[in-house]
Amino acid sequence: MTIRYYQPWALLNGLSREMDRALQKQQKEQANPVNSWQPAVDIREQSDSFVLSMDIPGVDPKAVQVSMEKGVLEIAGERKPAQESTENTSFHHEERVQGAFQRRFKLPESADDAEISARSEYGVLEIVIKKRAEQQPRKIAITH
């Protein structure tokens, strides 16, 4: 015999979650109309560099601009629709976002803004920012 739990509110809870998600998405778009989507980013620190990995599937690397000014790294670009909609085409469900994006990151003082490289492979943009060579403390001999 299989025991089934009666969950009378499961359907309403699911509907409530979907409505919350839709409203949050709408609020984000209204709050910042320039950014219609925000690519996911991982930033990790290595012994000699900082590495930023950004998921930008479907974005042409030529449509992405990476710039550095006053210690702020800016990444901007645009994902264009995969297919243009026509009169005889209508979407039944659409989740893939498109449009412009812009992300900014304040870099630590140890980052060398002259040593930045970027490459894109398989929809992942990887930016490597080298660290400045730190001045090592030195001992000063005292003469008498």
Secondary structure, DSSP 8 states (H G I E B T S, - for coil): -------TTHHHHHHHHHHHHHHHHHHHHHH-TT-S----EEEEE-SSEEEEEEE-TT--GGG-EEEEETTEEEEEEEE--SS---TT---S------EEEEEEEE--TTEEEEEEEEEEETTEEEEEEEE-------------
